[in-house]
Amino acid sequence: MSLEIKSNIELTFDEIQTLITKGLKTIAPELKDTAKAIVPVRTGNLQRSIGTEIKGNTLTLGATMDYAPYVEYGTPKMAAQPYLRPAVELNKTFIKSVFRIK
């Protein structure tokens, strides 16, 4: 009897994981597109380096250029020009709707 319950619980966790992954795959392109639309562009290298990665239950939005953090957070000599955090903020309603969060 307990083996059946354990088996059913594992199946439920697998289903939940599948739904989470599907949700992350749904929101990833929107986050990437929004970040690319609002990032400051000089050469386009930073814009082209923006991407997403999904590992387990984690979606990472970032940029691969070595100067990306300086643009996002600023330096003592340069004001911040955030593009990643605002991309998430601008998509908050969409993210909530995908995961049905009220």
N, C-alpha and C positions, 0 to 999 in steps of 0.2 A: 504493500500500500504506500509506504513512504517513497519507494522508488518511482511510482507513478506521479506522485506529487512533485518530486524533484525534477522528473523529466518534463512535466508541464511547466514548471517554473523556468527551467532553462529555455524551453521553447519560447516562453513569453519574453524573456530577456533578449533572445535572438531577434524576435519580432521588433522589440523596442529599439535595439541597435540598428536594425534595418531602417526603421522609420527615422531615427536620428540621422543616419548617414544620408538618406534620401533628402531630408530637410536641409542638411548642410550643403549638399550638392545643388540644391535649388537656390539657396541664398548666395553661394560663392560667386557666381557670375555677376550678380547685381552689385555686390560689394566691390569687386574688382573694377567693374565698369564705372561705378560712381567715383572711386578713388582716382581712376585714370582721367575722369572728366574734370576733377577739381584740383589735381596736382599742378603746381606751377611748372610751366614748360619753358625751358631755354633751348636745350638740344633735342629733347624728346627721349633721352636715354633713361631718365628716371621713370617717366611715364611708361615706357616699354617694359621696364623691369618689374612693374607691379604685378603681383599674382597671388594666388591662393593655394593652400595645401591642406588637405584633410587627412588627419591621422587619428584613427579611433573616433572619439567624440569631440575632437578639437579641430576647429577651422582656423587656420592662420592666414591673415591678410598682411602682406608685406611687400617690400621692394628690395631688390638685390644689389642696387648700387651702393657703394661704400659710404656715400654722403647722404643717403636717404634719411638716417636719424637726425642729421643736422637740419634738414629741411623741415621735417615733422616737428622737432622740438626746439629748434633754434640753437644759437651759440651766444656767447657773450657779445659777439660782434654782429650777429645776424638775428633778426626777429624770426620766430617760428612761423612756418607756413603750413599748418597741419592739413593733411589730406587723407590719412588713414582713419584717425579717430572720427573726423567728421563724416567719412563714408559710412561708418557703422551707425553713427547718430542719425544720419539722413535716411537710413534704411531700417530704423528701429520698428516702425509700424509694420513693414513688410516682414521682418524677421519674426515679430510676434504673431503675425497672421500665419506664417508657415508652420510655426510650432503651436499655434492656437493658444497663445498666452494672452490673458486679459489684463 
